[in-house]
Amino acid sequence: MTETRGAWGSQEARARWQSIESQHEALGHFVERVERLLSRLAEGSPGEGEGVTARRLVRELQVRLFEHLATEERNRILERAAAAAPRFHERVDRLLAEHRDLRDRMNLLAADIEAVDGEAWQPLHVRFVELRRTLRKHETAENDLLHRAYREDIGGPG
């Protein structure tokens, strides 16, 4: 089914992208929580059991991130926006390619965090901060695209 301007500008479409924004916010808060813990480990001042907790939280983040990306892909929210506002096709393609990159980077980081021992947290923390920045930039770009497609190109209410 082809998404029309009217269908994208509907309340259902607005609810769909607002749900994605809420997921981005919740995921961002969780990422910050993991980053704070990895920072303490990298500084060499962890509390008792924080290495185990970090591994558990990174595995949980991996699951949450993958579920979030799968939800966006399954709902085709980005493709629907581009169908209604065709000038966004290239940006959507780029964002979907970033999903693959985010999954790959998260998988590698999670595997390395599972294997870390002793004092080796610093480089993993640096990589996590890089992943966090990439994810934040990606999600900001998605939010921007959805807002623009809905509000500017389609004329949905602000």
Secondary structure as UniProt FT lines:
FT   HELIX           5..8
FT   HELIX           11..43
FT   TURN            48..49
FT   HELIX           50..75
FT   HELIX           77..84
FT   HELIX           86..88
FT   HELIX           89..115
FT   TURN            118..120
FT   HELIX           121..147
FT   HELIX           148..153
//
